[in-house]
Amino acid sequence: MSDTRSALVTGANKGIGYEIAAGLGALGYTVGVGARDETRRADAVARLRNAGVDAFGVPLDVTDDRSVTAAAALVEERVGRLDALVNNAGITGGAAQQPTTADLDVLRTVVETNVLGVIRVTNAMLPLLRRSPSPRIVNVSSGVGSLTRQSGSVGKDTAGPVAVAYSPSKTFLNAVMLQYVRELDGTNILINAACPGYVATDLNGFRGVRTPQQGAATPIRLATLPDGGPTGGFFEDAGSVPW
């Protein structure tokens, strides 16, 4: 097995995910570019390789059991282990979702990707992560998943549109992370959530005020934490996010 550190980033063909892959690659990681779309995945891998990153494509639909199982087998064949897993893939389900008129099918779809997809991928990759001397898991969350921030914004219009699918899916994701931390207590696996901030990506119609490179900074830092670093935390560039 190679001594080169390896990582898998889901949703890595564009935006924040691509910049996370690029950043880890610049630090010497061999990076698996997880993405559903074959053309975009191949293009991302080509761009990363042109930038000097040891990147390889990983066909991956986080909502599909067979796809995730096949992805784990491919990663094992390619690198033998994982030092970092960054669960970045996610969807919004639409910019605004009022709870009183919610489409339950949209809610199910968002949770399937943003929460169950993370569980599915994490469980499939755990055997490979356990082979690493310093495994790290990062879940890309959002400040809109903070109950403190959401409740504090009532009447102030400071937390964006009401989004009964997306925002609670990130709260759910953070809660799931804590259950992993509890189960894996005593191991060397560090698991944290990252808020990239309001980044200009196609997820929000490029209305964000931060660049994808800026949004990738905290996930990269958490993916490369030294031994003894924090686990079970929710972080942004400025520090801890109030939950």
C-alpha positions as CSV (number, residue, x, y, z in Angstrom):
1,M,0.0,0.0,0.0
2,S,1.4,3.4,-0.9
3,D,2.4,5.9,1.7
4,T,0.7,8.7,-0.3
5,R,-2.3,10.1,1.5
6,S,-5.6,9.7,-0.3
7,A,-9.0,11.3,-0.3
8,L,-12.4,11.0,-1.8
9,V,-14.5,14.1,-2.4
10,T,-18.2,13.6,-3.3
11,G,-19.8,16.1,-5.7
12,A,-16.2,17.1,-6.8
13,N,-16.8,17.9,-10.4
14,K,-17.6,21.6,-9.8
15,G,-17.9,24.4,-7.3
16,I,-16.8,23.8,-3.7
17,G,-16.2,20.1,-4.2
18,Y,-13.8,20.7,-7.1
19,E,-11.8,23.3,-5.0
20,I,-11.6,20.9,-2.1
21,A,-10.2,18.2,-4.4
22,A,-7.8,20.8,-5.9
23,G,-6.7,21.9,-2.4
24,L,-6.1,18.4,-1.1
25,G,-4.3,17.5,-4.3
26,A,-2.0,20.5,-3.9
27,L,-1.1,19.1,-0.4
28,G,0.0,15.9,-2.0
29,Y,-3.2,13.8,-1.7
30,T,-4.3,11.4,-4.4
31,V,-7.8,12.5,-4.9
32,G,-10.9,10.5,-6.0
33,V,-13.3,12.8,-7.8
34,G,-16.7,11.5,-6.9
35,A,-19.5,12.6,-9.3
36,R,-22.5,11.2,-11.2
37,D,-22.1,13.0,-14.5
38,E,-19.5,11.2,-16.6
39,T,-18.6,14.1,-18.8
40,R,-18.2,16.6,-16.0
41,R,-16.3,14.1,-13.9
42,A,-13.8,13.4,-16.7
43,D,-13.4,17.2,-17.3
44,A,-12.7,17.8,-13.6
45,V,-10.1,15.0,-13.5
46,A,-8.4,16.4,-16.6
47,R,-8.3,19.9,-15.1
48,L,-6.9,18.6,-11.8
49,R,-4.3,16.5,-13.5
50,N,-3.3,19.5,-15.7
51,A,-2.7,21.4,-12.4
52,G,-0.5,18.6,-11.1
53,V,-3.0,16.8,-8.9
54,D,-2.9,13.0,-8.9
55,A,-6.7,12.7,-9.5
56,F,-8.9,9.8,-10.6
57,G,-12.6,9.7,-11.4
58,V,-15.1,7.8,-9.2
59,P,-18.5,7.3,-10.7
60,L,-20.7,8.0,-7.7
61,D,-24.4,8.5,-7.1
62,V,-24.8,8.9,-3.3
63,T,-28.5,7.9,-3.5
64,D,-27.8,4.5,-5.1
65,D,-26.5,1.5,-3.1
66,R,-24.9,-0.2,-6.1
67,S,-23.1,2.9,-7.2
68,V,-21.7,3.5,-3.7
69,T,-20.6,-0.1,-3.3
70,A,-18.9,0.0,-6.7
71,A,-17.2,3.3,-5.8
72,A,-15.8,1.8,-2.6
73,A,-14.4,-1.1,-4.6
74,L,-12.8,1.3,-7.2
75,V,-11.2,3.4,-4.5
76,E,-9.8,0.3,-2.8
77,E,-8.4,-0.9,-6.1
78,R,-6.9,2.5,-6.9
79,V,-5.4,3.6,-3.5
80,G,-6.0,0.8,-1.0
81,R,-7.2,3.1,1.8
82,L,-8.7,6.5,2.5
83,D,-7.1,9.1,4.7
84,A,-9.9,11.6,4.2
85,L,-13.6,11.4,3.1
86,V,-15.3,14.7,2.3
87,N,-19.1,14.3,2.0
88,N,-19.7,17.4,-0.2
89,A,-22.5,16.3,-2.6
90,G,-25.8,18.0,-1.8
91,I,-28.9,19.5,-3.3
92,T,-31.3,22.3,-2.2
93,G,-34.6,21.0,-3.6
94,G,-35.4,24.6,-4.7
95,A,-34.6,28.0,-3.4
96,A,-37.7,28.5,-1.2
97,Q,-39.8,25.8,0.4
98,Q,-42.6,27.0,2.7
99,P,-43.5,24.3,5.2
100,T,-47.3,24.9,4.8
101,T,-47.1,24.2,1.1
102,A,-44.2,21.7,1.2
103,D,-43.9,19.0,-1.5
104,L,-43.1,16.0,0.5
105,D,-41.5,14.3,-2.4
106,V,-39.0,17.2,-2.6
107,L,-38.3,16.8,1.1
108,R,-37.7,13.0,0.7
109,T,-35.3,13.7,-2.3
110,V,-33.3,16.3,-0.3
111,V,-32.9,14.1,2.7
112,E,-32.0,11.1,0.5
113,T,-29.1,13.0,-0.9
114,N,-28.0,15.3,1.9
115,V,-28.4,12.9,4.8
116,L,-28.9,9.3,3.8
117,G,-26.4,9.7,1.0
118,V,-23.8,10.8,3.5
119,I,-24.6,7.7,5.7
120,R,-24.5,5.4,2.7
121,V,-21.1,6.7,1.5
122,T,-19.5,6.9,5.0
123,N,-20.5,3.4,5.8
124,A,-19.1,2.1,2.5
125,M,-15.8,3.9,3.0
126,L,-15.3,3.2,6.7
127,P,-13.3,0.0,6.1
128,L,-10.9,2.0,3.9
129,L,-10.7,4.8,6.4
130,R,-9.9,2.4,9.2
131,R,-6.7,1.4,7.3
132,S,-5.4,5.0,7.6
133,P,-3.2,6.0,10.5
134,S,-5.1,9.3,10.7
135,P,-8.5,9.1,9.1
136,R,-10.7,12.2,8.7
137,I,-14.3,12.6,7.7
138,V,-15.8,16.0,6.8
139,N,-19.4,16.6,6.2
140,V,-20.1,19.8,4.2
141,S,-23.0,21.4,6.1
142,S,-24.3,24.9,6.2
143,G,-24.9,27.7,8.6
144,V,-28.6,27.5,7.8
145,G,-28.6,24.1,9.6
146,S,-27.8,25.9,12.8
147,L,-30.9,26.1,15.1
148,T,-29.3,29.0,17.0
149,R,-28.9,31.1,13.8
150,Q,-32.3,30.1,12.4
151,S,-34.2,30.9,15.6
152,G,-32.2,34.1,16.0
153,S,-33.1,35.3,12.5
154,V,-36.9,35.3,13.1
155,G,-38.3,38.7,12.3
156,K,-34.9,39.9,11.0
157,D,-34.7,38.2,7.6
158,T,-31.0,37.4,8.0
159,A,-31.1,33.7,7.3
160,G,-32.2,33.6,3.7
161,P,-35.5,32.2,2.4
162,V,-37.6,29.7,4.4
163,A,-36.4,26.4,3.1
164,V,-38.1,23.5,4.9
165,A,-36.2,20.9,2.9
166,Y,-32.6,22.2,2.7
167,S,-32.1,23.9,6.0
168,P,-33.4,21.1,8.2
169,S,-31.5,18.5,6.1
170,K,-28.3,20.2,7.3
171,T,-29.5,20.2,10.9
172,F,-30.3,16.4,10.4
173,L,-26.8,15.9,8.9
174,N,-25.1,17.6,11.9
175,A,-27.1,15.4,14.3
176,V,-26.2,12.3,12.4
177,M,-22.5,13.3,12.6
178,L,-22.7,13.3,16.4
179,Q,-24.0,9.8,16.4
180,Y,-21.0,8.7,14.4
181,V,-18.7,10.5,16.9
182,R,-20.4,8.6,19.8
183,E,-20.1,5.2,18.1
184,L,-16.5,5.8,17.0
185,D,-15.4,7.2,20.3
186,G,-12.0,5.8,21.2
187,T,-10.9,5.3,17.6
188,N,-8.6,7.6,15.7
189,I,-11.3,8.8,13.3
190,L,-12.0,12.5,13.5
191,I,-15.4,13.6,12.1
192,N,-16.4,17.2,11.8
193,A,-18.9,19.4,9.9
194,A,-17.9,22.4,7.8
195,C,-19.8,25.5,6.9
196,P,-18.3,26.9,3.6
197,G,-20.3,30.1,3.9
198,Y,-22.5,31.7,1.2
199,V,-20.5,30.7,-1.8
200,A,-21.3,31.6,-5.4
201,T,-22.2,28.3,-7.0
202,D,-24.9,26.9,-9.3
203,L,-26.6,25.7,-6.1
204,N,-27.7,29.2,-5.4
205,G,-27.7,30.7,-8.9
206,F,-24.2,32.1,-8.2
207,R,-25.7,34.7,-5.8
208,G,-23.2,33.9,-3.1
209,V,-20.6,36.4,-1.9
210,R,-17.7,34.0,-1.4
211,T,-15.6,32.1,-4.0
212,P,-15.5,28.3,-4.2
213,Q,-11.8,28.5,-3.1
214,Q,-12.8,30.4,0.0
215,G,-15.6,27.9,0.7
216,A,-13.2,25.0,0.4
217,A,-10.8,26.3,3.0
218,T,-12.5,25.0,6.1
219,P,-13.3,21.5,4.7
220,I,-9.7,21.2,3.6
221,R,-8.5,22.2,7.1
222,L,-10.8,19.7,8.8
223,A,-9.7,17.0,6.3
224,T,-6.1,17.5,7.2
225,L,-6.4,17.9,11.0
226,P,-3.4,16.7,13.1
227,D,-3.9,13.8,15.5
228,G,-5.6,15.0,18.6
229,G,-7.6,17.6,16.7
230,P,-11.3,18.3,17.4
231,T,-14.0,15.8,16.5
232,G,-17.8,16.3,16.6
233,G,-17.5,20.0,15.8
234,F,-19.2,22.4,13.4
235,F,-16.8,24.9,12.0
236,E,-16.5,27.9,9.6
237,D,-13.6,30.1,8.8
238,A,-14.1,32.3,11.9
239,G,-14.3,29.3,14.2
240,S,-17.1,27.2,15.7
241,V,-20.6,27.6,14.4
242,P,-23.3,28.0,17.1
243,W,-25.5,25.0,16.8
